[in-house]
Amino acid sequence: MNAARSLSAVLHVNDEERAVVIKPTDTLLFVLREKMGLTGAKPGCLNGDCGACTVNVDGLAMKSCLMLAVESLSKKITTIEGLKGTPIQQAFIEHFAFQCGYCTPGFIMNCHALLEKVPDAKDDTIAEWLNSNICRCTGYEEIEGAVKSIVKKNQMNR
């Protein structure tokens, strides 16, 4: 049996072109954390259930433990390290929407994608999107409050 061959690739991560050597079997989560030092996406369940590894790929929330790095070639990847001063980050602080913090980057990335795609999201849409992430430290009330505060600001700014 032949070992997977490595290949040189360029990934577009956080508005930068990053050269990296990857194997066809490497997950995006592994490459981000181990090859690029971007540890904001967390390894939780490693099977797509918890959402701790959520990053945005071309503006969509994606679980990086389920995506091969080669699938992200020519796509725009944003990690929590690439979000700087976004409204959702501030809303998480203002609404105390975190406990231990392990799941927080995944939730922020998911909520950021939601607000980019559906800036006037209704309660049922917010609940549906939040179902893709799991937090064992708290309820989702503070997280929902953070998202709703941004929706309210979006509506007021129209």
N, CA, C and O of each residue as an XYZ file, in Angstrom:
632
protein
N       0.843     -1.181      0.000
C       0.000      0.000      0.000
C       0.881      1.235      0.000
O       1.820      1.331      0.790
N       0.583      2.180     -0.883
C       1.373      3.412     -0.987
C       0.905      4.436      0.030
O      -0.296      4.610      0.240
N       1.840      5.104      0.652
C       1.511      6.186      1.583
C       1.014      7.383      0.775
O       1.427      7.585     -0.368
N       0.151      8.153      1.359
C      -0.360      9.346      0.683
C       0.796     10.300      0.418
O       1.599     10.585      1.307
N       0.869     10.779     -0.789
C       1.932     11.707     -1.155
C       1.578     13.121     -0.727
O       0.423     13.540     -0.788
N       2.585     13.831     -0.301
C       2.399     15.229      0.081
C       2.413     16.099     -1.162
O       3.025     15.755     -2.173
N       1.726     17.234     -1.070
C       1.737     18.175     -2.169
C       1.834     19.586     -1.621
O       1.328     19.898     -0.543
N       2.493     20.418     -2.389
C       2.588     21.829     -2.016
C       1.306     22.508     -2.452
O       0.814     22.289     -3.559
N       0.775     23.329     -1.575
C      -0.475     24.005     -1.857
C      -0.428     25.421     -1.305
O       0.389     25.748     -0.444
N      -1.307     26.234     -1.811
C      -1.484     27.585     -1.287
C      -2.935     27.704     -0.852
O      -3.853     27.508     -1.648
N      -3.131     28.028      0.417
C      -4.465     28.231      0.956
C      -4.661     29.719      1.224
O      -3.752     30.410      1.683
N      -5.850     30.188      0.930
C      -6.197     31.588      1.188
C      -6.871     31.640      2.562
O      -8.062     31.360      2.693
N      -6.086     32.006      3.585
C      -6.564     31.975      4.963
C      -6.447     33.370      5.576
O      -5.375     33.975      5.583
N      -7.557     33.859      6.083
C      -7.587     35.162      6.768
C      -6.973     36.264      5.913
O      -6.161     37.060      6.383
N      -7.379     36.290      4.648
C      -6.943     37.300      3.679
C      -5.449     37.254      3.376
O      -4.868     38.256      2.959
N      -4.829     36.100      3.584
C      -3.419     35.909      3.234
C      -3.275     34.625      2.435
O      -3.994     33.652      2.661
N      -2.333     34.637      1.494
C      -1.976     33.413      0.781
C      -0.936     32.693      1.635
O       0.112     33.258      1.950
N      -1.223     31.452      2.007
C      -0.328     30.693      2.884
C       0.115     29.413      2.181
O      -0.708     28.560      1.849
N       1.414     29.288      1.960
C       1.963     28.074      1.361
C       2.066     27.004      2.439
O       2.467     27.279      3.569
N       1.700     25.793      2.076
C       1.711     24.694      3.035
C       1.872     23.379      2.280
O       1.437     23.248      1.136
N       2.493     22.424      2.928
C       2.606     21.080      2.369
C       1.545     20.230      3.059
O       1.503     20.141      4.286
N       0.697     19.613      2.257
C      -0.405     18.826      2.803
C      -0.457     17.457      2.134
O       0.078     17.245      1.046
N      -1.119     16.547      2.822
C      -1.433     15.247      2.239
C      -2.888     15.288      1.785
O      -3.685     16.036      2.351
N      -3.242     14.510      0.790
C      -4.639     14.494      0.341
C      -5.626     14.088      1.442
O      -6.819     14.379      1.347
N      -5.133     13.426      2.470
C      -5.998     12.952      3.555
C      -6.057     13.900      4.752
O      -6.793     13.633      5.702
N      -5.305     14.993      4.729
C      -5.300     15.948      5.848
C      -6.613     16.718      5.905
O      -7.089     17.238      4.896
N      -7.188     16.783      7.095
C      -8.371     17.622      7.257
C      -7.950     19.083      7.326
O      -6.805     19.402      7.646
N      -8.884     19.949      7.025
C      -8.611     21.376      7.124
C      -8.278     21.739      8.568
O      -7.393     22.559      8.812
N      -8.976     21.138      9.520
C      -8.690     21.398     10.935
C      -7.235     21.082     11.259
O      -6.554     21.891     11.888
N      -6.755     19.925     10.841
C      -5.376     19.526     11.096
C      -4.401     20.527     10.477
O      -3.446     20.941     11.134
N      -4.625     20.914      9.242
C      -3.712     21.829      8.556
C      -3.708     23.197      9.241
O      -2.647     23.782      9.459
N      -4.883     23.700      9.577
C      -4.941     25.004     10.241
C      -4.196     24.992     11.565
O      -3.424     25.905     11.856
N      -4.422     23.971     12.356
C      -3.829     23.910     13.696
C      -2.355     23.502     13.661
O      -1.505     24.178     14.242
N      -2.067     22.422     12.995
C      -0.736     21.822     13.079
C       0.263     22.375     12.073
O       1.461     22.400     12.353
N      -0.191     22.809     10.935
C       0.725     23.300      9.895
C       0.800     24.826      9.862
O       1.812     25.398      9.456
N      -0.288     25.482     10.298
C      -0.325     26.942     10.225
C      -0.333     27.619     11.585
O      -0.210     28.841     11.660
N      -0.476     26.857     12.660
C      -0.466     27.426     14.000
C      -1.712     28.219     14.349
O      -1.695     29.010     15.292
N      -2.789     28.024     13.608
C      -4.054     28.713     13.881
C      -4.909     27.788     14.729
O      -5.623     26.929     14.213
N      -4.823     27.977     16.030
C      -5.430     27.031     16.968
C      -6.807     27.449     17.474
O      -7.330     26.846     18.411
N      -7.392     28.464     16.869
C      -8.716     28.908     17.291
C      -9.791     27.869     17.026
O     -10.689     27.687     17.848
N      -9.715     27.190     15.901
C     -10.646     26.095     15.612
C     -10.231     24.917     16.493
O      -9.082     24.478     16.455
N     -11.160     24.421     17.271
C     -10.834     23.409     18.285
C     -11.221     22.007     17.842
O     -12.261     21.815     17.213
N     -10.380     21.019     18.172
C     -10.762     19.629     17.937
C     -11.664     19.171     19.077
O     -11.217     19.018     20.214
N     -12.897     18.963     18.771
C     -13.844     18.477     19.780
C     -14.146     17.023     19.501
O     -13.369     16.132     19.846
N     -15.265     16.797     18.882
C     -15.712     15.427     18.617
C     -14.998     14.798     17.426
O     -14.912     13.573     17.335
N     -14.489     15.611     16.521
C     -13.829     15.187     15.287
C     -14.729     14.390     14.348
O     -14.242     13.664     13.482
N     -16.046     14.530     14.521
C     -16.965     13.871     13.597
C     -18.103     14.785     13.151
O     -19.100     14.308     12.611
N     -17.966     16.080     13.369
C     -18.928     17.045     12.868
C     -20.118     17.334     13.750
O     -21.011     18.076     13.342
N     -20.163     16.780     14.935
C     -21.323     16.995     15.793
C     -21.244     18.261     16.643
O     -22.263     18.923     16.841
N     -20.060     18.616     17.151
C     -19.995     19.664     18.177
C     -19.822     21.075     17.634
O     -20.270     22.025     18.277
N     -19.197     21.249     16.489
C     -19.013     22.576     15.915
C     -17.861     23.375     16.473
O     -17.682     24.531     16.088
N     -17.066     22.804     17.371
C     -15.939     23.545     17.946
C     -14.891     23.907     16.892
O     -14.101     24.831     17.089
N     -14.888     23.188     15.792
C     -13.895     23.404     14.737
C     -14.407     24.300     13.614
O     -13.763     24.396     12.569
N     -15.540     24.951     13.801
C     -16.175     25.725     12.729
C     -15.291     26.871     12.255
O     -14.768     27.651     13.050
N     -15.141     26.948     10.949
C     -14.483     28.059     10.264
C     -15.431     28.492      9.145
O     -16.406     27.799      8.856
N     -15.153     29.612      8.528
C     -15.964     30.036      7.390
C     -15.179     29.791      6.112
O     -14.016     30.177      5.999
N     -15.823     29.152      5.163
C     -15.232     28.872      3.861
C     -16.149     29.498      2.819
O     -17.307     29.108      2.670
N     -15.608     30.473      2.106
C     -16.412     31.245      1.151
C     -17.684     31.777      1.808
O     -18.747     31.813      1.189
N     -17.560     32.187      3.064
C     -18.674     32.803      3.777
C     -19.644     31.848      4.433
O     -20.583     32.287      5.097
N     -19.444     30.557      4.266
C     -20.322     29.563      4.879
C     -19.638     28.928      6.077
O     -18.435     28.670      6.054
N     -20.413     28.680      7.119
C     -19.871     27.992      8.290
C     -19.621     26.532      7.918
O     -20.528     25.833      7.465
N     -18.393     26.083      8.111
C     -18.010     24.706      7.775
C     -17.288     24.083      8.965
O     -16.517     24.746      9.659
N     -17.547     22.821      9.183
C     -16.850     22.089     10.237
C     -15.542     21.568      9.635
O     -15.535     20.666      8.798
N     -14.458     22.154     10.081
C     -13.166     21.879      9.460
C     -12.651     20.472      9.740
O     -11.713     20.017      9.085
N     -13.253     19.775     10.707
C     -12.855     18.385     10.951
C     -13.417     17.458      9.877
O     -12.936     16.336      9.714
N     -14.419     17.913      9.151
C     -15.046     17.095      8.108
C     -14.573     17.449      6.712
O     -14.869     16.734      5.754
N     -13.851     18.532      6.590
C     -13.432     19.016      5.273
C     -11.963     18.706      5.054
O     -11.125     19.000      5.907
N     -11.653     18.114      3.915
C     -10.252     17.894      3.571
C      -9.631     19.221      3.160
O     -10.284     20.058      2.537
N      -8.381     19.403      3.511
C      -7.690     20.642      3.156
C      -7.681     20.840      1.647
O      -7.800     21.970      1.175
N      -7.540     19.762      0.881
C      -7.517     19.904     -0.580
C      -8.837     20.425     -1.130
O      -8.868     20.999     -2.219
N      -9.927     20.234     -0.396
C     -11.222     20.762     -0.817
C     -11.289     22.279     -0.678
O     -12.153     22.922     -1.275
N     -10.392     22.842      0.097
C     -10.427     24.283      0.341
C      -9.510     25.064     -0.591
O      -9.440     26.290     -0.509
N      -8.807     24.365     -1.476
C      -7.963     25.066     -2.437
C      -8.844     25.989     -3.276
O      -9.928     25.595     -3.705
N      -8.390     27.189     -3.505
C      -9.087     28.241     -4.262
C     -10.320     28.783     -3.547
O     -11.131     29.476     -4.162
N     -10.473     28.483     -2.271
C     -11.577     29.027     -1.487
C     -11.024     29.992     -0.440
O      -9.858     29.912     -0.054
N     -11.875     30.894      0.007
C     -11.488     31.870      1.031
C     -11.857     31.304      2.396
O     -13.034     31.092      2.689
N     -10.858     31.062      3.223
C     -11.037     30.494      4.557
C     -10.852     31.611      5.582
O      -9.890     32.376      5.521
N     -11.786     31.689      6.517
C     -11.648     32.640      7.621
C     -11.759     31.863      8.918
O     -12.710     31.111      9.132
N     -10.777     32.055      9.775
C     -10.780     31.445     11.101
C     -11.074     32.539     12.127
O     -11.141     33.719     11.784
N     -11.246     32.146     13.367
C     -11.492     33.129     14.425
C     -10.354     34.151     14.490
O     -10.577     35.311     14.834
N      -9.142     33.718     14.160
C      -8.006     34.643     14.166
C      -8.151     35.724     13.092
O      -7.548     36.792     13.197
N      -8.948     35.446     12.066
C      -9.146     36.395     10.976
C     -10.269     37.390     11.217
O     -10.403     38.371     10.485
N     -11.070     37.142     12.234
C     -12.117     38.104     12.587
C     -11.503     39.095     13.564
O     -11.002     38.717     14.623
N     -11.550     40.323     13.202
C     -10.982     41.345     14.087
C     -12.003     42.454     14.262
O     -12.316     43.186     13.323
N     -12.509     42.565     15.463
C     -13.426     43.640     15.775
C     -14.792     43.526     15.114
O     -15.443     44.540     14.864
N     -15.231     42.310     14.830
C     -16.546     42.157     14.217
C     -17.633     42.381     15.261
O     -17.414     42.155     16.451
N     -18.793     42.821     14.818
C     -19.887     43.068     15.770
C     -20.239     41.841     16.611
O     -20.568     41.982     17.788
N     -20.179     40.655     16.037
C     -20.569     39.470     16.807
C     -19.586     39.209     17.949
O     -19.991     38.745     19.015
N     -18.325     39.496     17.744
C     -17.357     39.317     18.830
C     -17.691     40.250     19.993
O     -17.685     39.835     21.152
N     -17.980     41.500     19.678
C     -18.331     42.458     20.722
C     -19.626     42.057     21.409
O     -19.759     42.194     22.625
N     -20.592     41.556     20.619
C     -21.875     41.139     21.192
C     -21.688     39.958     22.144
O     -22.359     39.886     23.173
N     -20.789     39.035     21.816
C     -20.517     37.917     22.723
C     -19.984     38.433     24.057
O     -20.346     37.915     25.113
N     -19.132     39.440     24.012
C     -18.593     40.022     25.248
C     -19.703     40.711     26.036
O     -19.849     40.492     27.238
N     -20.478     41.539     25.355
C     -21.524     42.312     26.028
C     -22.619     41.428     26.621
O     -23.232     41.797     27.623
N     -22.873     40.268     26.017
C     -23.948     39.389     26.479
C     -23.424     38.183     27.268
O     -24.185     37.262     27.566
N     -22.132     38.185     27.607
C     -21.521     37.095     28.371
C     -21.848     35.740     27.728
O     -22.243     34.796     28.412
N     -21.679     35.664     26.419
C     -22.076     34.494     25.637
C     -20.961     33.460     25.544
O     -20.706     32.902     24.476
N     -20.308     33.214     26.654
C     -19.255     32.208     26.707
C     -19.086     31.766     28.148
O     -19.397     32.517     29.072
N     -18.603     30.573     28.341
C     -18.303     30.088     29.685
C     -16.822     29.706     29.714
O     -15.968     30.560     29.954
N     -16.515     28.440     29.474
C     -15.103     28.034     29.510
C     -14.346     28.549     28.293
O     -13.130     28.731     28.352
N     -15.050     28.782     27.196
C     -14.428     29.356     26.010
C     -14.033     28.364     24.938
O     -13.704     28.768     23.823
N     -14.054     27.072     25.243
C     -13.592     26.093     24.257
C     -14.451     26.131     22.990
O     -13.914     26.092     21.883
N     -15.747     26.206     23.137
C     -16.648     26.195     21.987
C     -16.863     27.586     21.395
O     -17.416     27.705     20.301
N     -16.443     28.626     22.083
C     -16.747     29.996     21.683
C     -16.278     30.338     20.266
O     -17.060     30.920     19.514
N     -15.054     30.012     19.861
C     -14.666     30.360     18.489
C     -15.587     29.746     17.430
O     -15.933     30.406     16.450
N     -15.979     28.495     17.625
C     -16.892     27.857     16.674
C     -18.239     28.543     16.632
O     -18.803     28.749     15.557
N     -18.761     28.900     17.805
C     -20.033     29.621     17.851
C     -19.910     30.984     17.168
O     -20.790     31.371     16.398
N     -18.847     31.701     17.439
C     -18.665     33.017     16.826
C     -18.590     32.889     15.312
O     -19.210     33.675     14.596
N     -17.843     31.915     14.816
C     -17.734     31.729     13.364
C     -19.085     31.376     12.761
O     -19.436     31.883     11.695
N     -19.846     30.518     13.423
C     -21.169     30.144     12.943
C     -22.109     31.351     12.942
O     -22.827     31.587     11.969
N     -22.099     32.109     14.033
C     -22.971     33.284     14.138
C     -22.567     34.364     13.145
O     -23.423     35.050     12.587
N     -21.271     34.515     12.924
C     -20.796     35.492     11.938
C     -21.316     35.125     10.549
O     -21.799     35.992      9.820
N     -21.223     33.854     10.178
C     -21.733     33.406      8.877
C     -23.237     33.625      8.786
O     -23.740     34.075      7.756
N     -23.950     33.312      9.851
C     -25.396     33.525      9.882
C     -25.729     34.985      9.604
O     -26.562     35.291      8.752
N     -25.076     35.874     10.325
C     -25.391     37.301     10.191
C     -24.972     37.858      8.839
O     -25.567     38.823      8.360
N     -23.964     37.270      8.219
C     -23.572     37.677      6.869
C     -24.609     37.227      5.841
O     -24.916     37.959      4.900
N     -25.138     36.036      6.023
C     -26.102     35.465      5.067
C     -27.528     35.939      5.329
O     -28.281     36.187      4.387
N     -27.902     36.068      6.601
C     -29.272     36.417      6.976
C     -29.214     37.525      8.034
O     -29.444     37.261      9.214
N     -28.911     38.758      7.623
C     -28.731     39.829      8.610
C     -29.976     40.163      9.420
O     -29.878     40.769     10.487
N     -31.139     39.774      8.925
C     -32.379     40.025      9.652
C     -33.004     38.718     10.143
O     -34.225     38.565     10.143
N     -32.161     37.790     10.557
C     -32.601     36.452     10.965
C     -33.664     36.512     12.049
O     -33.571     37.291     12.998
N     -34.662     35.683     11.888
C     -35.739     35.539     12.882
C     -35.324     34.480     13.909
O     -34.347     33.755     13.718
N     -36.083     34.410     14.995
C     -35.755     33.500     16.094
C     -35.580     32.054     15.642
O     -34.646     31.382     16.081
N     -36.466     31.562     14.767
C     -36.375     30.164     14.341
C     -35.120     29.906     13.513
O     -34.516     28.838     13.609
N     -34.730     30.884     12.702
C     -33.504     30.742     11.907
C     -32.278     30.740     12.814
O     -31.360     29.944     12.618
N     -32.261     31.623     13.796
C     -31.146     31.670     14.748
C     -31.044     30.341     15.488
O     -29.953     29.786     15.620
N     -32.166     29.834     15.968
C     -32.167     28.553     16.690
C     -31.669     27.418     15.804
O     -30.912     26.557     16.252
N     -32.095     27.420     14.553
C     -31.664     26.372     13.616
C     -30.151     26.412     13.417
O     -29.494     25.371     13.454
N     -29.599     27.592     13.208
C     -28.155     27.716     13.010
C     -27.389     27.317     14.275
O     -26.352     26.660     14.191
N     -27.898     27.712     15.443
C     -27.196     27.393     16.685
C     -27.230     25.899     16.996
O     -26.392     25.417     17.758
N     -28.169     25.164     16.431
C     -28.239     23.721     16.649
C     -27.027     22.975     16.112
O     -26.800     21.821     16.475
N     -26.250     23.617     15.258
C     -25.089     22.926     14.693
C     -23.863     22.985     15.599
O     -22.825     22.406     15.277
N     -23.975     23.681     16.729
C     -22.870     23.776     17.686
C     -23.368     23.336     19.054
O     -24.538     23.506     19.397
N     -22.454     22.769     19.823
C     -22.800     22.264     21.149
C     -21.944     22.964     22.202
O     -20.735     23.127     22.040
N     -22.605     23.372     23.283
C     -21.908     23.902     24.453
C     -22.421     23.141     25.662
O     -23.629     23.047     25.876
N     -21.511     22.603     26.447
C     -21.899     21.850     27.636
C     -21.800     22.685     28.913
O     -22.172     22.222     29.991
N     -21.299     23.918     28.789
C     -21.100     24.753     29.971
C     -22.267     25.673     30.273
O     -22.418     26.122     31.408
N     -23.084     25.957     29.290
C     -24.130     26.955     29.486
C     -25.308     26.661     28.580
O     -25.235     25.797     27.706
N     -26.375     27.373     28.791
C     -27.497     27.348     27.861
C     -27.167     28.262     26.695
O     -26.101     28.877     26.659
N     -28.056     28.346     25.774
C     -27.798     29.133     24.581
C     -28.416     30.526     24.660
O     -28.348     31.287     23.695
N     -29.013     30.864     25.788
C     -29.728     32.135     25.929
C     -28.816     33.338     25.668
O     -29.207     34.258     24.950
N     -27.628     33.344     26.230
C     -26.711     34.468     26.050
C     -26.217     34.553     24.610
O     -26.054     35.645     24.065
N     -25.980     33.393     23.996
C     -25.533     33.378     22.603
C     -26.644     33.903     21.705
O     -26.397     34.721     20.819
N     -27.873     33.432     21.934
C     -29.016     33.936     21.169
C     -29.162     35.443     21.372
O     -29.445     36.176     20.425
N     -28.973     35.895     22.591
C     -29.055     37.326     22.875
C     -28.017     38.123     22.108
O     -28.304     39.215     21.617
N     -26.824     37.586     22.005
C     -25.762     38.263     21.251
C     -26.142     38.389     19.781
O     -25.994     39.456     19.185
N     -26.631     37.300     19.201
C     -27.026     37.329     17.787
C     -28.192     38.288     17.583
O     -28.182     39.092     16.651
N     -29.186     38.205     18.444
C     -30.368     39.063     18.311
C     -30.006     40.540     18.442
O     -30.638     41.390     17.815
N     -29.001     40.849     19.248
C     -28.603     42.260     19.390
C     -28.037     42.797     18.075
O     -28.239     43.966     17.746
N     -27.335     41.955     17.327
C     -26.793     42.375     16.032
C     -27.920     42.504     15.018
O     -27.939     43.446     14.226
N     -28.859     41.564     15.038
C     -30.024     41.637     14.145
C     -30.767     42.946     14.398
O     -31.162     43.631     13.454
N     -30.956     43.291     15.661
C     -31.668     44.520     16.018
C     -30.905     45.743     15.497
O     -31.511     46.667     14.956
N     -29.590     45.748     15.658
C     -28.781     46.868     15.140
C     -28.892     46.957     13.619
O     -28.986     48.050     13.060
N     -28.879     45.791     12.949
C     -29.004     45.774     11.482
C     -30.339     46.395     11.060
O     -30.401     47.149     10.090
N     -31.388     46.076     11.788
C     -32.721     46.603     11.454
C     -32.794     48.103     11.698
O     -33.425     48.835     10.936
N     -32.151     48.553     12.755
C     -32.167     49.988     13.074
C     -31.355     50.801     12.062
O     -31.641     51.978     11.840
N     -30.354     50.185     11.455
C     -29.475     50.890     10.516
C     -30.025     50.932      9.093
O     -29.363     51.446      8.192
N     -31.203     50.410      8.885
C     -31.787     50.434      7.532
C     -32.425     51.747      7.236
O     -32.963     51.940      6.146
